[in-house]
Amino acid sequence: MSVSSTSSLSSLYATSSGANASSADQVTNPKGEMDKNSFLKMLVTKLENQDPLSVDDSDFTTEMAQYSQVESSQNTLTQVTSMAAQLSNLNTNTVASLSLTNTAQAVSLIGKTVKLSVTDSTTNVTSTITGTVSSVAFVNGTPEISVNGTSYSLSDVTEVSA
């Protein structure tokens, strides 16, 4: 009996021709996915139902190579999933670190004289404002400095002096 692919091995398992084969021996796999446990079950079933006097070693070698490929693919998927979770955590930590840095920068400006470059969104005219930072407010988690009673973004600051 020659088996050349996992799909033919699947059909072999599902239509097991041994005397002990029953509908309880069949694999239920609604998604059509092959995991290593399903593959091993099919391989064991084939070995249980083969004629011991006519064993074909090349089929067994092929099936073991297929099992190795299935296991390797699953290990790779597990590693990639783990790396994706680690990257997500790194991204979260980086955003938190940047937020903390912006907060520290804004607070350190209290009492200092700053020069701001601000563009009016309606007229598109850029003006320079100079004043002392009197406070820091947080709008949606982003620090804004108050100069001359008006709130500005940290990105508007072009110069700082004592």
N, C-alpha and C positions, 0 to 999 in steps of 0.2 A: 504494500500500500504506500503510495507516494503522497506526501503532503508538502506543498511548496509555499504556502502562505498562511497567515493567521486566519484569514477568512475561511480557507478550506479546513483548517483545524477547528474553527468555530462550527462549521457545518458538520464535521465529524462528531464533535461533542454533542451537538443538538440532536443528531440522528444516530446516536450511538447504536451500533449493530450488535452489541454483546447480548447474551441471553439475560443478563441482569438489568438491562437498560429499561428505564421506565420514565414516565413523564416527570417524576420527582428528580431524576438525574439531569434534566435539561437546565441550561442556564437561562435565567430571566434577565435580560439586559435591554431595557427599553430605550436607552440612549445610544446603544450600539458602541459603547466605549469598552475598550479592553484594558483591564488593570492586571497587575501581575498575579493576583490571587485567582482571577478567572482563567488566566492563561495556564496557571499551574493545575487548576481543576481539570481543564481540558486535556492537558498532557498526561495527568494521572489516569484519567478515564481511558485515554488511548492506550496507555501501557497496560491497564487492567484488561482491556478487550483485545489485545493483539495476540496473534498466534505465537507462542514461545518458540516454536520450531522454525519460524520464518521471520526473524528479527532483521530489520534493515537499519544498520548503524548510521547511514547517511541521513535518513529521515530524523533520527534522534538528534544527531549533531545539528541539523538545520533548526529543529525545534528549540534546542537549548540556546542557539544563537539568537533566535527570535525572542526567547524569554529574556535573554541578556539585554536586548535592545529595548524591550518594554520596560524593564526595570531601570535601565539607564535613562530613558525618557522621563519616567516618573521622578527619578532622583533629580534630574535637571529642572523639571517643573517645580519641585519642592524648593530647590535652591533659588530659582528665579523669583518665586513668590516671597521667600524670606528676604531676598535683596530688595524687592519692591517695598516691603513693609519697612525695612531699614531706611530706604531713601525717603519714604514718607515721613518717618520720624525725624530724619535729618532736616528735611524741609521745614517741619514744624519748629524744630529747635532753632534753625537759622532765622526764621521770621520773628520768633520770640526774642532772640538775641539782638536783631536789628531794632526792634521796637524798644528794647531796654536801652540800647545805645542812643537812639533818638531822644528818649526821655531824659537820659543823663545829660545829653548835650543841651537840651532846652532848659533844664533846671540850672545848669551851670551859667547860662546867659543872664539870669536874674541879677539886676543891678548894673549890668554892663551896657555900654553904648553900642548900638548896632546901626549899620547902614543897610537898608532894604531896597531891593529893586522890585517894584510892583507894576504889573501891567493891568490897566483898566480893561475889563472884558467887553464893555460896550463901545469904548472909543479906540481901543487897541493902542493907547498911549502909555508908554512906560515912564514911571516917575521914580525918583529916589527919595526915600524917607529916612531921616536920622532921628534916633531917640533912644531912651533908656528902657530896657526890658523891665516891666513892673511885675509881671506874673506869667505863669504858664497854665494853660487850660488844656484839657484832653477832649478832643472831639472825635467820636468814634474810635477811640484808642490811639489817636494820633496827636502828638503834642503841638500846640499852637502858642506862640509867644504874644504877649500884649505890649504894644509900643504906642505911646500917646493915646491910650484908651481904645485902640483898634487891634483886633487879632490878626496875626500873620502866620503863614506856614514857615517852618524852618528853612525850606528851600528858597524863600525870598531873601534870606540873609546873605549879604555879599561881603560884609566886613564887620569885625568885632574889635572894640577897643575898651580899655579899662575905665 
